[in-house]
Amino acid sequence: MDAFQQAVHQARRQLIREEGQNVSVRELIRRAGFDDSRRASVARHLNPNQPWPKGHRVPPEIVRALAAVLPISESDLMQAAQVAAGYRVRDEEPRDLGFEVARYLSDEEVSEEEKARLRAQLLQLVAEDLQRSSRA
């Protein structure tokens, strides 16, 4: 699964959680405004088993249409598509530590044990910083 497919997959899982029911790939494509004549070509871009030996170049209209119906920003999905195509992409603005920690802790693929370990490390760092600042 390349970066674009991974981003769509995660956003689709979030959409399923929000709606409380399954949203199939076919339904996602329909919601994005693609009719049956385009369904196969769009589905090909979402198929993790589809080989892309020269990089996965997703047409921008597919990225825009999917971003409009998924809980992901168009810029994030476009960036994932650029990575899938093989481009080196830099973040426009670095995300802060709090954002990254929250994203990690909300990831369903991270075990509860690993989340607990990170929370403990963060609490330890905060406690050490408080001790240092109280001595100063």
CNS distance restraints for C-alpha pairs under 8 A (distance, minus, plus):
assign (resid   1 and name CA) (resid   5 and name CA) 5.81 0.50 0.50
assign (resid   1 and name CA) (resid   6 and name CA) 6.04 0.50 0.50
assign (resid   1 and name CA) (resid  48 and name CA) 4.73 0.50 0.50
assign (resid   1 and name CA) (resid  49 and name CA) 7.42 0.50 0.50
assign (resid   2 and name CA) (resid   6 and name CA) 6.01 0.50 0.50
assign (resid   2 and name CA) (resid  48 and name CA) 7.33 0.50 0.50
assign (resid   2 and name CA) (resid  56 and name CA) 7.87 0.50 0.50
assign (resid   2 and name CA) (resid  84 and name CA) 5.54 0.50 0.50
assign (resid   3 and name CA) (resid   7 and name CA) 6.11 0.50 0.50
assign (resid   3 and name CA) (resid  80 and name CA) 5.11 0.50 0.50
assign (resid   3 and name CA) (resid  81 and name CA) 6.65 0.50 0.50
assign (resid   3 and name CA) (resid  83 and name CA) 6.20 0.50 0.50
assign (resid   3 and name CA) (resid  84 and name CA) 5.13 0.50 0.50
assign (resid   4 and name CA) (resid   8 and name CA) 6.25 0.50 0.50
assign (resid   4 and name CA) (resid  77 and name CA) 6.74 0.50 0.50
assign (resid   4 and name CA) (resid  80 and name CA) 4.64 0.50 0.50
assign (resid   4 and name CA) (resid  81 and name CA) 4.68 0.50 0.50
assign (resid   4 and name CA) (resid  82 and name CA) 7.96 0.50 0.50
assign (resid   4 and name CA) (resid  83 and name CA) 7.46 0.50 0.50
assign (resid   4 and name CA) (resid  84 and name CA) 5.74 0.50 0.50
assign (resid   5 and name CA) (resid   9 and name CA) 5.94 0.50 0.50
assign (resid   5 and name CA) (resid  45 and name CA) 7.56 0.50 0.50
assign (resid   5 and name CA) (resid  46 and name CA) 5.59 0.50 0.50
assign (resid   5 and name CA) (resid  47 and name CA) 7.48 0.50 0.50
assign (resid   5 and name CA) (resid  48 and name CA) 6.68 0.50 0.50
assign (resid   6 and name CA) (resid  10 and name CA) 6.12 0.50 0.50
assign (resid   7 and name CA) (resid  11 and name CA) 6.10 0.50 0.50
assign (resid   7 and name CA) (resid  77 and name CA) 6.58 0.50 0.50
assign (resid   7 and name CA) (resid  80 and name CA) 6.65 0.50 0.50
assign (resid   8 and name CA) (resid  12 and name CA) 5.91 0.50 0.50
assign (resid   8 and name CA) (resid  46 and name CA) 7.72 0.50 0.50
assign (resid   8 and name CA) (resid  70 and name CA) 7.81 0.50 0.50
assign (resid   8 and name CA) (resid  77 and name CA) 7.57 0.50 0.50
assign (resid   9 and name CA) (resid  13 and name CA) 6.21 0.50 0.50
assign (resid  10 and name CA) (resid  14 and name CA) 6.29 0.50 0.50
assign (resid  11 and name CA) (resid  15 and name CA) 6.17 0.50 0.50
assign (resid  11 and name CA) (resid  70 and name CA) 5.89 0.50 0.50
assign (resid  11 and name CA) (resid  71 and name CA) 5.62 0.50 0.50
assign (resid  11 and name CA) (resid  72 and name CA) 6.09 0.50 0.50
assign (resid  12 and name CA) (resid  16 and name CA) 6.16 0.50 0.50
assign (resid  12 and name CA) (resid  23 and name CA) 7.37 0.50 0.50
assign (resid  12 and name CA) (resid  70 and name CA) 6.47 0.50 0.50
assign (resid  12 and name CA) (resid  71 and name CA) 7.67 0.50 0.50
assign (resid  13 and name CA) (resid  17 and name CA) 6.28 0.50 0.50
assign (resid  14 and name CA) (resid  18 and name CA) 6.16 0.50 0.50
assign (resid  14 and name CA) (resid  71 and name CA) 6.95 0.50 0.50
assign (resid  15 and name CA) (resid  19 and name CA) 6.09 0.50 0.50
assign (resid  15 and name CA) (resid  23 and name CA) 7.59 0.50 0.50
assign (resid  15 and name CA) (resid  70 and name CA) 6.55 0.50 0.50
assign (resid  15 and name CA) (resid  71 and name CA) 6.40 0.50 0.50
assign (resid  16 and name CA) (resid  20 and name CA) 5.69 0.50 0.50
assign (resid  16 and name CA) (resid  21 and name CA) 5.52 0.50 0.50
assign (resid  16 and name CA) (resid  22 and name CA) 5.40 0.50 0.50
assign (resid  16 and name CA) (resid  23 and name CA) 5.91 0.50 0.50
assign (resid  17 and name CA) (resid  21 and name CA) 7.14 0.50 0.50
assign (resid  23 and name CA) (resid  27 and name CA) 6.01 0.50 0.50
assign (resid  23 and name CA) (resid  28 and name CA) 6.47 0.50 0.50
assign (resid  24 and name CA) (resid  28 and name CA) 6.14 0.50 0.50
assign (resid  25 and name CA) (resid  29 and name CA) 6.16 0.50 0.50
assign (resid  25 and name CA) (resid  43 and name CA) 7.41 0.50 0.50
assign (resid  26 and name CA) (resid  30 and name CA) 6.26 0.50 0.50
assign (resid  26 and name CA) (resid  39 and name CA) 7.51 0.50 0.50
assign (resid  26 and name CA) (resid  43 and name CA) 7.61 0.50 0.50
assign (resid  27 and name CA) (resid  31 and name CA) 6.09 0.50 0.50
assign (resid  28 and name CA) (resid  32 and name CA) 6.20 0.50 0.50
assign (resid  28 and name CA) (resid  66 and name CA) 7.68 0.50 0.50
assign (resid  28 and name CA) (resid  69 and name CA) 7.59 0.50 0.50
assign (resid  29 and name CA) (resid  33 and name CA) 6.71 0.50 0.50
assign (resid  29 and name CA) (resid  34 and name CA) 5.88 0.50 0.50
assign (resid  29 and name CA) (resid  39 and name CA) 6.59 0.50 0.50
assign (resid  29 and name CA) (resid  42 and name CA) 7.20 0.50 0.50
assign (resid  29 and name CA) (resid  43 and name CA) 7.50 0.50 0.50
assign (resid  29 and name CA) (resid  66 and name CA) 7.50 0.50 0.50
assign (resid  30 and name CA) (resid  34 and name CA) 5.40 0.50 0.50
assign (resid  30 and name CA) (resid  35 and name CA) 6.45 0.50 0.50
assign (resid  30 and name CA) (resid  39 and name CA) 7.79 0.50 0.50
assign (resid  31 and name CA) (resid  69 and name CA) 6.63 0.50 0.50
assign (resid  32 and name CA) (resid  65 and name CA) 5.02 0.50 0.50
assign (resid  32 and name CA) (resid  66 and name CA) 5.43 0.50 0.50
assign (resid  32 and name CA) (resid  68 and name CA) 7.00 0.50 0.50
assign (resid  32 and name CA) (resid  69 and name CA) 6.02 0.50 0.50
assign (resid  33 and name CA) (resid  65 and name CA) 7.04 0.50 0.50
assign (resid  34 and name CA) (resid  38 and name CA) 5.81 0.50 0.50
assign (resid  34 and name CA) (resid  39 and name CA) 6.15 0.50 0.50
assign (resid  35 and name CA) (resid  39 and name CA) 6.11 0.50 0.50
assign (resid  36 and name CA) (resid  40 and name CA) 7.50 0.50 0.50
assign (resid  38 and name CA) (resid  42 and name CA) 6.29 0.50 0.50
assign (resid  39 and name CA) (resid  43 and name CA) 5.94 0.50 0.50
assign (resid  40 and name CA) (resid  44 and name CA) 6.12 0.50 0.50
assign (resid  41 and name CA) (resid  45 and name CA) 6.87 0.50 0.50
assign (resid  42 and name CA) (resid  46 and name CA) 6.79 0.50 0.50
assign (resid  42 and name CA) (resid  62 and name CA) 7.11 0.50 0.50
assign (resid  43 and name CA) (resid  47 and name CA) 6.19 0.50 0.50
assign (resid  44 and name CA) (resid  50 and name CA) 6.77 0.50 0.50
assign (resid  45 and name CA) (resid  50 and name CA) 7.59 0.50 0.50
assign (resid  45 and name CA) (resid  56 and name CA) 7.92 0.50 0.50
assign (resid  45 and name CA) (resid  58 and name CA) 6.81 0.50 0.50
assign (resid  52 and name CA) (resid  56 and name CA) 5.27 0.50 0.50
assign (resid  54 and name CA) (resid  85 and name CA) 7.78 0.50 0.50
assign (resid  55 and name CA) (resid  84 and name CA) 6.17 0.50 0.50
assign (resid  55 and name CA) (resid  85 and name CA) 4.35 0.50 0.50
assign (resid  55 and name CA) (resid  86 and name CA) 5.54 0.50 0.50
assign (resid  56 and name CA) (resid  81 and name CA) 7.54 0.50 0.50
assign (resid  56 and name CA) (resid  84 and name CA) 5.24 0.50 0.50
assign (resid  56 and name CA) (resid  85 and name CA) 4.45 0.50 0.50
assign (resid  56 and name CA) (resid  86 and name CA) 7.51 0.50 0.50
assign (resid  57 and name CA) (resid  81 and name CA) 7.05 0.50 0.50
assign (resid  57 and name CA) (resid  82 and name CA) 7.59 0.50 0.50
assign (resid  57 and name CA) (resid  84 and name CA) 7.06 0.50 0.50
assign (resid  57 and name CA) (resid  85 and name CA) 4.88 0.50 0.50
assign (resid  58 and name CA) (resid  62 and name CA) 6.91 0.50 0.50
assign (resid  58 and name CA) (resid  63 and name CA) 7.05 0.50 0.50
assign (resid  58 and name CA) (resid  81 and name CA) 6.17 0.50 0.50
assign (resid  58 and name CA) (resid  85 and name CA) 7.53 0.50 0.50
assign (resid  59 and name CA) (resid  63 and name CA) 6.72 0.50 0.50
assign (resid  60 and name CA) (resid  64 and name CA) 6.13 0.50 0.50
assign (resid  60 and name CA) (resid  78 and name CA) 7.60 0.50 0.50
assign (resid  61 and name CA) (resid  65 and name CA) 6.03 0.50 0.50
assign (resid  62 and name CA) (resid  66 and name CA) 6.08 0.50 0.50
assign (resid  63 and name CA) (resid  67 and name CA) 6.04 0.50 0.50
assign (resid  63 and name CA) (resid  74 and name CA) 7.15 0.50 0.50
assign (resid  63 and name CA) (resid  77 and name CA) 6.54 0.50 0.50
assign (resid  63 and name CA) (resid  78 and name CA) 6.25 0.50 0.50
assign (resid  63 and name CA) (resid  81 and name CA) 7.62 0.50 0.50
assign (resid  64 and name CA) (resid  68 and name CA) 6.25 0.50 0.50
assign (resid  64 and name CA) (resid  74 and name CA) 6.12 0.50 0.50
assign (resid  64 and name CA) (resid  78 and name CA) 7.91 0.50 0.50
assign (resid  65 and name CA) (resid  69 and name CA) 6.98 0.50 0.50
assign (resid  66 and name CA) (resid  70 and name CA) 6.06 0.50 0.50
assign (resid  67 and name CA) (resid  71 and name CA) 7.21 0.50 0.50
assign (resid  67 and name CA) (resid  72 and name CA) 5.95 0.50 0.50
assign (resid  67 and name CA) (resid  73 and name CA) 6.05 0.50 0.50
assign (resid  67 and name CA) (resid  74 and name CA) 5.03 0.50 0.50
assign (resid  67 and name CA) (resid  77 and name CA) 6.69 0.50 0.50
assign (resid  68 and name CA) (resid  74 and name CA) 7.39 0.50 0.50
assign (resid  72 and name CA) (resid  76 and name CA) 6.69 0.50 0.50
assign (resid  72 and name CA) (resid  77 and name CA) 6.72 0.50 0.50
assign (resid  73 and name CA) (resid  77 and name CA) 6.31 0.50 0.50
assign (resid  74 and name CA) (resid  78 and name CA) 5.90 0.50 0.50
assign (resid  75 and name CA) (resid  79 and name CA) 6.01 0.50 0.50
assign (resid  76 and name CA) (resid  80 and name CA) 6.27 0.50 0.50
assign (resid  77 and name CA) (resid  81 and name CA) 6.22 0.50 0.50
assign (resid  78 and name CA) (resid  82 and name CA) 6.23 0.50 0.50
assign (resid  79 and name CA) (resid  83 and name CA) 6.31 0.50 0.50
assign (resid  79 and name CA) (resid  89 and name CA) 6.99 0.50 0.50
assign (resid  80 and name CA) (resid  84 and name CA) 6.17 0.50 0.50
assign (resid  81 and name CA) (resid  85 and name CA) 6.21 0.50 0.50
assign (resid  82 and name CA) (resid  86 and name CA) 6.52 0.50 0.50
assign (resid  82 and name CA) (resid  87 and name CA) 5.51 0.50 0.50
assign (resid  82 and name CA) (resid  88 and name CA) 7.71 0.50 0.50
assign (resid  82 and name CA) (resid  89 and name CA) 7.05 0.50 0.50
assign (resid  83 and name CA) (resid  87 and name CA) 5.19 0.50 0.50
assign (resid  83 and name CA) (resid  88 and name CA) 6.37 0.50 0.50
assign (resid  83 and name CA) (resid  89 and name CA) 6.46 0.50 0.50
assign (resid  95 and name CA) (resid  99 and name CA) 6.43 0.50 0.50
assign (resid  95 and name CA) (resid 100 and name CA) 6.97 0.50 0.50
assign (resid  96 and name CA) (resid 100 and name CA) 6.57 0.50 0.50
assign (resid  97 and name CA) (resid 101 and name CA) 6.10 0.50 0.50
assign (resid  98 and name CA) (resid 102 and name CA) 6.07 0.50 0.50
assign (resid  99 and name CA) (resid 103 and name CA) 6.08 0.50 0.50
assign (resid 100 and name CA) (resid 104 and name CA) 6.13 0.50 0.50
assign (resid 101 and name CA) (resid 105 and name CA) 6.09 0.50 0.50
assign (resid 102 and name CA) (resid 106 and name CA) 6.14 0.50 0.50
assign (resid 103 and name CA) (resid 107 and name CA) 6.32 0.50 0.50
assign (resid 104 and name CA) (resid 110 and name CA) 7.51 0.50 0.50
assign (resid 105 and name CA) (resid 110 and name CA) 7.49 0.50 0.50
assign (resid 105 and name CA) (resid 115 and name CA) 6.00 0.50 0.50
assign (resid 110 and name CA) (resid 114 and name CA) 6.53 0.50 0.50
assign (resid 110 and name CA) (resid 115 and name CA) 6.87 0.50 0.50
assign (resid 111 and name CA) (resid 115 and name CA) 6.38 0.50 0.50
assign (resid 112 and name CA) (resid 116 and name CA) 6.06 0.50 0.50
assign (resid 113 and name CA) (resid 117 and name CA) 6.20 0.50 0.50
assign (resid 114 and name CA) (resid 118 and name CA) 6.29 0.50 0.50
assign (resid 115 and name CA) (resid 119 and name CA) 6.22 0.50 0.50
assign (resid 116 and name CA) (resid 120 and name CA) 6.18 0.50 0.50
assign (resid 117 and name CA) (resid 121 and name CA) 6.28 0.50 0.50
assign (resid 118 and name CA) (resid 122 and name CA) 6.15 0.50 0.50
assign (resid 119 and name CA) (resid 123 and name CA) 6.15 0.50 0.50
assign (resid 120 and name CA) (resid 124 and name CA) 6.14 0.50 0.50
assign (resid 121 and name CA) (resid 125 and name CA) 6.23 0.50 0.50
assign (resid 122 and name CA) (resid 126 and name CA) 6.23 0.50 0.50
assign (resid 123 and name CA) (resid 127 and name CA) 6.07 0.50 0.50
assign (resid 124 and name CA) (resid 128 and name CA) 6.15 0.50 0.50
assign (resid 125 and name CA) (resid 129 and name CA) 6.15 0.50 0.50
assign (resid 126 and name CA) (resid 130 and name CA) 6.14 0.50 0.50
assign (resid 127 and name CA) (resid 131 and name CA) 6.23 0.50 0.50
assign (resid 128 and name CA) (resid 132 and name CA) 6.26 0.50 0.50
assign (resid 129 and name CA) (resid 133 and name CA) 6.16 0.50 0.50
assign (resid 130 and name CA) (resid 134 and name CA) 6.07 0.50 0.50
assign (resid 131 and name CA) (resid 135 and name CA) 6.39 0.50 0.50
assign (resid 132 and name CA) (resid 136 and name CA) 6.58 0.50 0.50
